[in-house]
Amino acid sequence: VKTTAGTLTLTFPVGNAQAAAGQWYTTLSDTACANMTRYATSYLHIKLSSALPAGQDFAVGFEEVNAYCDVDTKSPARVNIAEVQASRYLSGLDIYVPMSYFDIVWSRTGALLLKSFRTLSAVVFSLIELLDTVPPTVTIPGKLTIAPLIYSCTVPNTLALGIDDGSPEYAPLVMDILRTENVSATFFILALPMLDPD
């Protein structure tokens, strides 16, 4: 991450496919929660300094913190991340997303995220802001239905198994064990690490 002259540049180490799985985020308050309710009908505007490199895309999201607004002693700290794919909302060098497209409780907003970059190519941002309206020439696609993230069990006597990305050679073994034991699971993967020949 590099910031100069009003720009934010996100660069990934050459040859490090795992770096693209990372994320950049900024907290929105000195406390765990920012009350963003007044912006629920606004638009998130992100301006790029130049066109996205070929094959590059990323997700834009907001993080929702637990009902206690306590990320240090209450678990789970984060209860939801609502995100959209940047390219869907790209118009020239501008990304416009209605805040209503992010399904979170706005009174418990933790952070703004830029994540899930598809390639190792650098992306340079020159502006991130909230607007009341968008230019009349901008057409915003309809909202997509997205399944919510589940961070904790809500059914007594059940277990939620979370498998974070790690060494990919273990994924087939874990899948075999789950299949043998007739256990349902959902895996979240990023495509870029799958290109790694190792």
FIVO-329537 format. One record per atom (N, C-alpha, C): z, x, y; residue in one letter. Coordinates in pm, whole numbers, plus 50000, padded with zeros to 5 digits. Example, Ala and Ser with C-alpha at 12.3 -4.5 7.8 and 13.67 -1.06 7.14 Angstrom:
<torvexs>
507805131949431A;507805123049550A;507805132049670A;507085128549775S;507145136749894S;507875129050003S;
</torvexs>
This chain:
<torvexs>
500005008549883V;500005000050000V;500005008950123V;499125005750216K;499015013450340K;498855003650456K;499645005350560T;499484996950679T;499185005750798T;498085002750866T;497695009950988T;496925000651078T;497155002051207A;496384994851309A;496154980051275A;497194973251232G;497084959051205G;496394955351076G;496264964850983T;495664961650854T;496634964950742T;496444958150632L;497194960750509L;496154964150404L;496254976150347T;495314980450243T;496054981450111T;495574974250011L;496124975249876L;495164983249792L;495634994649740T;494825003649659T;495515005749526T;494735007149421F;495275009049287F;494915022849237F;495865030049174P;495585043549125P;494385043649031P;493515053449049V;492325054748965V;492755056648820V;492125049048731G;492415050448589G;493675043348544G;494305035948634N;495545029048597N;495295014048594N;494815009248481A;494494995048469A;495724986348485A;496894991348450Q;498114983448463Q;498454981048609Q;498024989948699A;498344988248841A;497764975348895A;496624971348845A;495994958948893A;496804946648852A;497664948148754A;498514937048713A;499654935148811A;499854944748900G;500944944248996G;500704933949104G;501634933649195Q;501524924049303Q;502114929849430Q;501654924849541W;502234928049670W;502894915249717W;504104916249767Y;504724904349820Y;505574907949940Y;505784898050024T;506664899750138T;507634888150140T;508904891250152T;509894880550164T;509724873950300T;510104861450310L;509874853750431L;511134851050511L;512244857150468S;513514854950536S;514454866450504S;515454868550589D;516484878550560D;517394873850448D;517414860850422T;518164855350310T;517184852750197T;517674848050085A;516794845949970A;515774834849992A;516124824950075C;515244813450097C;514794812350242C;513534809350259A;513004805750390A;512654790950383A;513034783350483N;512684769250487N;511314768050553N;510294766050472M;508914765250520M;508424750650527M;509344741250520T;508984727050518T;508094723150634T;508344728450752R;507554724650870R;506084728850859R;505784737850763Y;504404742350744Y;503694735550627Y;504334725750567A;503794719350446A;502414713150467A;502074709650591T;500754703850618T;499834713750690T;500244726150699S;499454736550765S;498454742650667S;497794753150713Y;496824760550632Y;497194775350633Y;497154781550516L;497314795950507L;495954802150537L;495924811550631H;494684818450666H;494874833350640H;493994838950559I;493994853250530I;492624858650570I;492624868850652K;491354874850696K;491214888650632K;490054890850571L;489744903850514L;489024912250618L;489204925450610S;488504934450703S;487054936650662S;486774935050535S;485414936450484S;485284927750359S;484044926250313A;483804917850195A;484554923150075A;484924913949986L;485564918149862L;484614927049783L;485104938149727P;484234946549643P;483694938449525P;482554942349473A;481934935349360A;482934933849246A;483044921749194G;483924919049080G;485394917149118G;485744919549242Q;487144918349282Q;487504903949314Q;488684900149277D;489274887249312D;490774888949297D;491534879549346F;492984880449336F;493574866649358F;494844865349329A;495554852749349A;496434853849474A;496574842549541V;497464841249657V;498524831149616V;499774834349639G;500804825049595G;502064825449679G;502914815649653F;504244815049711F;505254814049598F;506394820249620E;507464820449521E;508554810649565E;509034802749470E;510144793449494E;511394799049430E;512484799449507V;513764804849461V;514614793449406V;515624796949324N;516494786949262N;517204778149365N;517764767149319A;518394757249408A;519574762849486A;520144773849440Y;521274780149510Y;520804789849619Y;519524792549623C;518974802849713C;519704815949691C;519964818949566D;520724830849528D;519954838249419D;519324849449456V;518564857149358V;519374868449298V;520604870349347D;521434881449299D;522374877449186D;522944865349191T;523954861749091T;523604849349009T;522594841749050K;522224829648977K;520924831948902K;520874826848780S;519694828648698S;519144815048658S;517844813148657P;516844822848698P;516784824048850P;516464835848898A;516384838249043A;515204830649102A;514084831549035R;512874824949080R;512534813848982R;512204802249035V;511944790948946V;510494786448945V;509684791749036N;508284787649037N;507474797449121N;506254799749079I;505264806749162I;504034797849160I;503654793149277A;502454784749288A;501374793549348A;500214793849282E;499164802849329E;497784796449318E;496864802049394V;495454797949390V;494604810549383V;493384809049335Q;492454820349328Q;491764822049462Q;491854833849520A;491344836349655A;489874832949671A;489044836849577S;487584835049592S;487184820449607S;487954811449551R;487634797149561R;487694792349706R;488504798749787Y;488744794349925Y;488154804050028Y;487364813449981L;486774823650068L;485564818050143L;485554820050274S;484434815950359S;484144827750451S;483094835450420G;482824847850493G;483914857950462G;484654862050564L;485784871250543L;487124863950551L;487084850650557D;488294842750576D;488624834450453D;489904833850424I;490424825450316I;491284814850383I;490974802150359Y;491754791050413Y;492244782550297Y;493564780950286V;494134772850178V;495144763050237V;494974750050211P;496004740650256P;497344744050189P;498404744050267M;499724746950210M;500094736350106M;499544724350119S;499834713750022S;499274716949883S;498424727149872Y;497874730949742Y;498874739349661Y;499924744049724F;500954751849655F;502094742449619F;502284739749490D;503304730249447D;504654737249432D;505364738549544I;506714744049541I;507594735849635I;508894737949623V;509844731849715V;509904741049837V;509324736649948W;509164745150065W;510474749350130W;511544742150107S;512834746050165S;513444757950093S;512834762049981R;513354773349903R;512274783949880R;511494786849982T;510424796549969T;510994810649971T;510624818649872G;511134832249865G;510174842549921G;508894841449885A;507954852049924A;506524846949922A;505674854149993L;504224852649987L;503734863849897L;502834860549802L;502354870449707L;500844871849710L;500364884049691L;498964887149664L;499004894449531L;498364889049429K;498564894449294K;497344892449205K;497454897549084S;496444895848979S;495064900449023S;494994912249082F;493714917849124F;492884921049001F;491594917949005R;490724919548888R;490184933548869R;490064941248976T;489534954848962T;490444964449036T;490154977149023L;490944987449090L;490454990249232L;489454983049279S;488904985149412S;489904980849519S;489984988649627A;490894985449737A;490454972749809A;491434965449861V;491184953549941V;491944955450072V;491274952850184V;491884954850316V;492014941250385V;493244938050424F;493564925550492F;493854928550638F;493304920450730S;493574922850872S;494474912250934S;494674900750864L;495484890150922L;495964880750813L;497224876950822I;497774866350738I;498584857550833I;498214844650841E;498884835750935E;498844821350884E;499604812650950L;499584798350923L;498944791351042L;498044781951014L;497314774651118L;497544759651103L;497474752551215D;497574737951210D;496274731651163D;495144737851198T;493824732751159T;492924744451122T;491804741351060V;490804751551029V;489574748951114V;488744759151132P;487514756951209P;486684745651148P;486004737851231P;485244726251181P;484104730051086P;483674742551087T;482574746750999T;483064750250859T;484374750550839V;484934754450708V;485094742050620V;484584743050498T;484764732650398T;485734737850293T;486804730550271I;487824734850175I;487644727050045I;487514734349933P;487384727549803P;488614719149772P;488434709249685G;489564700849644G;490614708849567G;491784703249561K;492904709549493K;492694708849341K;492944719849273L;492874720249128L;494234716649070L;494234710148955T;495484707248885T;495884719748808T;497104724248832I;497594736448769I;498914733248701I;499064737648577A;500324735448504A;501444743248570A;502634737448575P;503764744548636P;504254755948546P;504794766248609L;505434776948534L;506824772248495L;507264775648375I;508584771748328I;509414784448311I;510514785148387Y;511344797148386Y;512624795448307Y;512964783148270S;514194781148194S;514064768448111S;514874767648005C;514854756047917C;515554744347984C;515014732547964T;515654720448015T;516074711247901T;515754715147778V;516104707247661V;517234714347587V;518384707647567P;519504714047497P;519104719347359P;519694730447320N;519494736747188N;518064741547166N;517394745447274T;516064751247261T;516054764947324T;515044772447293L;514924786047342L;513544787947403L;513514794147520A;512234797547581A;512034812547561A;510984816147493L;510684830047465L;509654834947565L;510024844747644G;509094850347740G;508644864047696G;507354866347692I;506824879347651I;506074885147770I;506644895447829D;506024901847943D;504934911247894D;504024914647984D;502984923947943D;503624937647917D;503134944247822G;503634957347782G;502554964347704G;502934971347602S;501954978247518S;501124968047442S;499804967747466P;498964957347406P;498874958147254P;499194969447197E;499094970347051E;500114961546980E;501164957047052Y;502174948546989Y;501804933746990Y;500854929847073A;500494915747084A;500054909646950A;499174916246872P;498784910246743P;499964908646648P;500884918146648L;502064917246562L;502934905446604L;503174904046733V;503984892846783V;503304879646749V;501994878846766M;501274866546735M;501354863246586M;501264873246500D;501384870946355D;502764865546319D;503804871246377I;505174866646349I;505344852246396I;504884849246516L;505014835546567L;504244825646479L;503054829546435R;502244820846349R;502954818546215R;503484829146156T;504184828146028T;505404819046038T;506114819946148E;507324812046168E;507044798346230E;505754795146252N;505344782446310N;505994779946447N;505954790146530V;506544789446664V;505404788846766V;505484778946854S;504494777846961S;504864787347074S;503854793247134A;504094802447245A;502894802147338A;503144805647462T;502074806947560T;502084821147611T;500934827647609F;500814841347658F;500044840947789F;500524848447885F;499824849948012F;499304864148015F;498014865548030I;497434878948026I;496524880948147I;496324893348180L;495364897148283L;494184903648213L;493014900248253A;491814905148185A;491594920148202A;491924925848316L;491624939748342L;492224949148237L;493514947748199P;494044956848096P;493324955647961P;492694944247935M;491984942547807M;490744951447802M;490274956247916L;489114965147919L;489494979447882L;490784982347880D;491274995647845D;490984998347697D;490215008547662P;489855010847521P;491055014247434P;492185018547491D;493375021347412D;494005008547364D;
</torvexs>
